[in-house]
């Protein structure tokens, strides 16, 4: 089992149904102003049931989606087979499915994932991301705090701490918003923050 995926195997149909009903323009509205110009390459890490990657492909971007849970990956491919997305099996922090010296991206989306890895894994992930993101490229991350949901392995997140981790490896935080309520029902105790990091030229 990949670290961070614990618990999801018990809720596969529920997760797929609830995730694929979400609208990218609502869930990721804070990130939309930071999307690159087209044509550009976007990496969706922890792509889940695939709805965000498919939405980005529909907007005209070249999209690679990486997801560690095979059932979610299969559901993504089936549901969004009309969209041109490169679907890969992999996970943070190593992202072994990508070769950094050949594959670099203009924008990386990490939505609803960062709370599933601990601070040591996050540090390794930042180092890996610094190799995968082009100079001037951006990384958008949603940070969750609250009781576990379908995924049972959760760690506290902090927007400033995350920004500091990235800044040590050549990034600048260009957007930060805190204390956002969940858009999902029955999640009153879940609070989100969102940050966008830009890699120095």
C-alpha positions, 0 to 999 in steps of 0.5 A: 500500500502506498503511504497516504492511500490508507482508508480509501480502499473501503470507499472506492465507489463512494469516492468516485461518485462524489469526486466526479460530481465536483466542478473544477471551476468551483473546487479550484476557483482560487487557482484559475487566475494562476493557470499558465497560458496555452499551450502549456503542460500541467501535472495533476498529482493525486488525481483521484477520480480524474475530474480535475485532470479532465477539466484541465484537458478540456480547457486546452492544456496538455495534462499528465495525471498521476494517481496511486490507487489503481481503481481510481485510475481505471475509473478516470480512464473510463469516465474521461476517455474522450479527454487527452490525458496521460494517466499514470500510476504513481505517488508523492514523494518519489513520483517514480513514473516521471523522469525529471530530466525529460518531463517538466511542467508549467503548472502542478496541481496538488488538490486534497493530497498534501495532508496525507503525507508527513513533513519528512515526505513533504520535504522530499516531495518539494525537492522532487517538485523542484526538478519537475517544474520549469523555471517560472512554473507554478505549483498550486496546493490545497491544504486540509485540516480536520478529522479524517474522511475516506482517507484515514492517514492524515497530518496537520497542514500549515500554509506558512510552513508549506510555503517555507518548505518550498522557498528553501528550494527556489520557490516564492509564495505568490498566493495564500488564502486560509480558513476556507470552509469545505464545499462538501456537506457534513464537513463542518469541521474541515477547513482548507487553505490554498497556496500557489508557489512560483519557481524562480527563473 
